Amino acid sequence: MALNTLKRVDNLIRKRLKSNFFLVKYGLFSTSADDVIIERKDSIGIIKLNNPKEKNCLKQSMINKISTTLDEWNGDNNLQLVILKAADHEFFSVGGAADSFVKLAKEPQHSTQYFAETYKFIYKFCTFNVPTVALVNGIMASSGATLAANCTYRVVSEKAGFSLPEVTYGFIPDDGASYYLSRESGRLGFYLALTGQQISKRDLVTAGIATHFVTSAGMENLETALLAAKLDHS
């Protein structure tokens, strides 16, 4: 009985490693245990992107951890707010790694799996049933920008920037960008989708990508105030 159990566990591990082999091969799977730091402080959940060496590029391992956390938090009546932030003060998140995608294109059967899982994760995060706050103190791009731009509140500093690099090499605005860009005021979203123009600082608020502007020096104070707030549990 015990031997059969061990065999089943071994098979499951081997299957999992095999399914993630191409992610490791193309640099889309991080082996770091702390590439995402999850914290829970009373009624507030904190998701901290912690892969600064790769500009907080969203690896599949990071996506898996955040997705699992959202599943665990879903339906928790004590959870009142989720804060999304990054450890790196230069890059919030640049989304996926373009060089890895170029290599991945050579094996379309694997790229289909990767993109399917990524898009499902983005949808899950952007439709989460608890208010979310993005504290953006660096550059956000592609799927990293999508996560921030779809939060309930998007707070940026003078270090914040926005870009859609995929547009500059002939790809459509990816990872749900067409959804939020189509809802920007005037024709600005249309312009950004066509040109991939970078914008930053207070212009992000004007464009509607951000809701609030706070200096980088005040970002930590804002987070402290949010954590100290007495949120309604009703």
Wavefront OBJ file of the C-alpha trace (Angstrom):
o trace
v 0.000 0.000 0.000
v 2.744 2.416 1.029
v 4.781 1.428 -2.025
v 1.864 2.173 -4.359
v 1.391 5.568 -2.722
v 5.057 6.413 -3.202
v 4.836 5.411 -6.854
v 1.815 7.659 -7.383
v 3.577 10.581 -5.731
v 6.688 9.943 -7.822
v 4.618 9.874 -11.019
v 2.887 13.117 -10.100
v 6.227 14.832 -9.457
v 7.684 13.555 -12.714
v 4.597 14.678 -14.635
v 4.778 18.141 -13.079
v 8.481 18.488 -13.853
v 7.889 17.378 -17.423
v 5.070 19.896 -17.930
v 7.287 22.721 -16.655
v 10.429 21.660 -18.502
v 9.859 24.016 -21.422
v 9.187 26.887 -18.976
v 12.575 26.331 -17.348
v 14.204 25.847 -20.746
v 13.017 29.235 -22.016
v 13.516 31.138 -18.793
v 9.806 31.381 -18.008
v 9.933 29.421 -14.767
v 11.804 30.698 -11.741
v 13.196 28.305 -9.180
v 13.408 31.035 -6.541
v 11.215 30.392 -3.518
v 10.687 34.086 -2.834
v 10.051 35.557 -6.300
v 6.646 36.504 -4.896
v 6.142 37.360 -1.235
v 2.631 36.844 0.108
v 1.601 38.435 3.385
v -1.631 38.722 5.292
v -2.095 41.502 7.845
v -5.506 41.270 9.463
v -8.032 42.133 6.739
v -5.439 43.110 4.139
v -3.596 40.806 1.761
v -0.248 41.873 0.282
v 1.267 40.548 -2.941
v 4.856 41.660 -3.430
v 6.658 40.994 -6.715
v 10.209 40.107 -5.737
v 12.190 39.261 -8.844
v 14.252 42.471 -9.252
v 17.129 40.810 -11.122
v 14.705 40.229 -13.999
v 12.748 43.473 -13.588
v 9.930 41.572 -11.897
v 9.231 39.729 -15.131
v 6.175 37.542 -14.524
v 7.535 34.016 -14.508
v 5.143 31.072 -14.565
v 6.176 30.194 -11.015
v 5.123 33.686 -9.887
v 1.820 33.384 -11.721
v 1.173 30.017 -10.066
v 1.846 31.396 -6.578
v -0.373 34.447 -7.002
v -3.140 32.392 -8.608
v -3.075 29.873 -5.754
v -3.182 32.724 -3.229
v -6.217 34.282 -4.917
v -7.975 30.912 -4.778
v -7.227 30.688 -1.053
v -8.454 34.235 -0.426
v -11.575 33.887 -2.544
v -14.673 33.854 -0.346
v -12.776 35.011 2.757
v -15.178 37.502 4.328
v -12.405 38.907 6.524
v -10.376 39.998 3.524
v -11.200 43.622 2.689
v -8.294 44.802 0.548
v -5.424 43.450 -1.542
v -2.244 45.482 -2.090
v -0.072 44.778 -5.125
v 3.451 46.185 -5.016
v 7.029 45.433 -6.052
v 10.326 45.112 -4.245
v 12.171 46.894 -7.049
v 11.866 50.701 -7.070
v 12.976 50.903 -10.702
v 10.683 48.301 -12.240
v 7.201 47.464 -10.994
v 6.907 44.666 -13.561
v 7.849 44.432 -17.223
v 5.427 41.570 -17.810
v 6.747 38.670 -19.843
v 10.282 38.281 -21.159
v 10.356 39.107 -24.882
v 13.536 37.130 -25.548
v 11.954 34.040 -24.017
v 8.869 34.451 -26.207
v 11.003 34.530 -29.337
v 12.547 31.204 -28.357
v 9.175 29.820 -27.265
v 7.683 30.541 -30.699
v 9.774 27.683 -32.049
v 7.631 25.235 -30.075
v 4.010 26.405 -30.556
v 2.540 23.473 -28.624
v 4.264 24.775 -25.488
v 3.558 28.441 -26.153
v -0.174 27.663 -26.326
v -0.039 26.210 -22.820
v 1.965 29.126 -21.451
v -0.255 31.852 -22.886
v -3.467 30.038 -21.947
v -2.370 29.817 -18.308
v -1.149 33.425 -18.313
v -4.399 34.805 -19.720
v -6.501 32.785 -17.256
v -4.404 34.189 -14.411
v -4.800 37.780 -15.629
v -8.562 37.331 -15.854
v -8.676 35.853 -12.346
v -6.673 38.733 -10.872
v -8.547 41.484 -12.710
v -11.966 40.118 -11.702
v -11.095 39.373 -8.067
v -14.034 40.184 -5.817
v -12.120 42.322 -3.277
v -10.899 45.918 -3.833
v -7.283 46.066 -4.969
v -4.619 48.768 -4.721
v -1.544 48.887 -6.937
v 1.402 50.835 -5.509
v 3.463 51.557 -8.613
v 6.867 53.037 -7.874
v 8.606 52.007 -11.098
v 8.139 50.991 -14.727
v 5.123 48.824 -15.621
v 4.806 47.176 -19.006
v 2.699 44.576 -20.836
v 1.088 42.096 -18.414
v 2.701 43.941 -15.494
v 0.853 47.071 -16.604
v -2.381 45.105 -17.017
v -2.279 43.868 -13.422
v -1.780 47.414 -12.123
v -4.172 49.142 -14.539
v -7.068 46.868 -13.596
v -6.729 47.389 -9.856
v -9.498 49.361 -8.145
v -7.011 52.056 -7.155
v -3.755 52.691 -9.026
v -1.266 54.855 -7.156
v 1.832 56.013 -9.030
v 4.907 58.050 -8.123
v 7.310 60.208 -10.133
v 9.304 57.014 -10.776
v 6.380 55.282 -12.449
v 6.228 54.714 -16.187
v 3.984 52.853 -18.618
v 4.787 51.169 -21.918
v 3.568 48.487 -24.315
v 6.801 47.215 -25.877
v 4.964 44.492 -27.792
v 3.389 47.197 -29.980
v 6.809 48.414 -31.118
v 7.607 45.010 -32.657
v 4.290 44.614 -34.433
v 2.155 42.757 -31.896
v -1.275 43.869 -30.684
v -1.575 45.305 -27.131
v -1.376 42.077 -25.176
v -2.517 40.608 -21.857
v -5.821 42.474 -21.694
v -4.386 45.893 -22.561
v -6.990 46.407 -25.288
v -9.686 46.118 -22.606
v -8.547 48.954 -20.364
v -7.085 51.110 -23.133
v -10.445 51.136 -24.932
v -11.969 52.630 -21.804
v -9.549 55.542 -21.422
v -10.856 59.066 -21.917
v -10.977 60.505 -25.431
v -8.792 58.753 -27.993
v -5.723 58.435 -25.810
v -6.085 54.698 -25.319
v -6.393 54.249 -29.075
v -3.235 56.325 -29.548
v -1.249 54.312 -27.000
v -2.428 51.036 -28.539
v -1.256 52.107 -31.988
v 2.046 53.719 -31.063
v 3.239 52.077 -27.848
v 4.106 55.584 -26.635
v 5.580 55.668 -23.153
v 3.997 57.909 -20.537
v 4.989 58.548 -16.952
v 4.432 60.391 -13.685
v 1.293 62.546 -13.432
v 0.429 61.880 -17.081
v -0.618 58.411 -15.954
v -3.374 59.969 -13.851
v -4.435 62.254 -16.692
v -4.632 59.244 -19.002
v -6.753 57.323 -16.488
v -4.248 54.500 -16.150
v -3.620 55.674 -12.573
v -6.116 57.093 -10.099
v -3.753 58.826 -7.662
v -0.288 60.353 -7.573
v 1.995 60.140 -4.523
v 5.698 60.953 -4.339
v 7.998 57.967 -3.996
v 8.973 59.254 -0.554
v 5.320 59.127 0.491
v 4.555 55.692 -0.993
v 5.702 53.823 2.108
v 3.708 56.166 4.352
v 0.619 55.491 2.254
v 1.045 51.750 2.634
v 1.525 52.147 6.383
v -1.686 54.186 6.580
v -3.605 51.564 4.594
v -2.384 48.788 6.876
v -3.335 50.813 9.955
v -6.815 51.642 8.661
v -9.795 50.043 10.350
v -11.583 48.487 7.407
v -15.222 47.500 7.603
v -15.727 43.746 7.975
v -19.474 43.913 7.417
l 1 2 3 4 5 6 7 8 9 10 11 12 13 14 15 16 17 18 19 20 21 22 23 24 25 26 27 28 29 30 31 32 33 34 35 36 37 38 39 40 41 42 43 44 45 46 47 48 49 50 51 52 53 54 55 56 57 58 59 60 61 62 63 64 65 66 67 68 69 70 71 72 73 74 75 76 77 78 79 80 81 82 83 84 85 86 87 88 89 90 91 92 93 94 95 96 97 98 99 100 101 102 103 104 105 106 107 108 109 110 111 112 113 114 115 116 117 118 119 120 121 122 123 124 125 126 127 128 129 130 131 132 133 134 135 136 137 138 139 140 141 142 143 144 145 146 147 148 149 150 151 152 153 154 155 156 157 158 159 160 161 162 163 164 165 166 167 168 169 170 171 172 173 174 175 176 177 178 179 180 181 182 183 184 185 186 187 188 189 190 191 192 193 194 195 196 197 198 199 200 201 202 203 204 205 206 207 208 209 210 211 212 213 214 215 216 217 218 219 220 221 222 223 224 225 226 227 228 229 230 231 232 233 234
